[in-house]
């Protein structure tokens, strides 16, 4: 029997994050990681003297603002739940 989860490894700047994600959501996780990396690189070029932590804060804020804008147009409850789960997984992976 095949598992409904798949282990993937994502690279976010200098960090490697391993996650078990639903098989059907795997492309979304990879696309999200690519988006985060592109925005991180944008802020790195904009603020070359900023720390990685600051750059991730700018990146997170931009993504959060985009989510809030979309929320006004439609319900994002399933997306917010998925992001909350992803955030928990990322924080857990970064702590280990």
C-alpha positions in Angstrom: 0.0 0.0 0.0 1.4 3.4 -1.0 1.6 6.1 1.7 -0.3 9.2 1.1 2.8 11.1 2.3 6.0 11.7 0.5 9.3 12.8 2.0 10.8 15.8 0.2 13.9 18.0 0.8 13.6 21.7 0.2 16.4 24.2 0.1 15.6 27.6 1.5 18.7 29.8 1.1 21.4 28.1 3.1 18.9 25.8 4.9 17.8 22.4 4.0 14.3 21.3 5.2 13.0 17.8 5.1 9.2 17.4 5.1 6.7 14.6 4.8 3.9 16.1 2.7 0.8 14.8 1.0 1.8 13.4 -2.4 -0.6 15.5 -4.3 0.7 18.7 -2.6 4.4 18.0 -3.4 4.5 20.3 -6.4 3.0 23.1 -4.4 5.7 22.8 -1.7 8.4 22.9 -4.3 6.9 26.0 -6.0 6.5 27.7 -2.6 10.2 27.1 -1.9 11.1 28.5 -5.2 9.0 31.6 -4.6 10.5 32.1 -1.1 14.0 31.8 -2.6 13.3 34.3 -5.3 12.0 36.8 -2.9 14.9 36.2 -0.5 17.3 36.9 -3.3 15.4 40.1 -4.2 15.7 41.4 -0.7 19.4 40.3 -0.6 20.1 42.5 -3.6 18.0 45.3 -2.2 19.7 45.1 1.3 23.1 43.5 0.9 24.1 44.3 4.5 21.0 42.9 6.1 21.3 39.6 8.1 19.7 36.5 6.8 17.2 36.7 9.7 16.2 40.2 8.5 15.9 39.1 4.9 13.7 36.2 5.9 11.5 38.6 7.9 11.1 40.8 4.8 10.3 37.7 2.7 7.8 36.5 5.3 6.1 39.9 5.5 5.7 40.1 1.8 4.2 36.6 1.6 1.9 37.4 4.6 0.7 40.6 2.9 0.0 38.8 -0.3 -2.0 36.2 1.7 -4.0 38.9 3.5 -4.8 40.6 0.2 -6.0 37.3 -1.3 -8.1 36.6 1.9 -10.1 39.6 1.3 -11.1 38.2 -2.1 -11.8 34.6 -1.1 -11.6 32.2 1.8 -8.2 30.9 2.4 -8.9 28.7 5.3 -7.4 25.5 3.7 -4.4 27.5 2.5 -3.8 29.0 6.0 -4.1 25.5 7.5 -1.5 24.1 5.0 0.8 27.1 5.7 0.5 26.7 9.4 1.4 23.0 9.1 4.3 23.9 6.8 5.5 26.6 9.3 5.4 24.0 12.1 7.4 21.5 10.0 10.0 24.2 9.0 10.4 25.4 12.6 10.7 21.8 13.8 13.3 21.1 11.2 15.3 24.2 11.9 15.4 23.4 15.7 16.9 20.0 15.0 
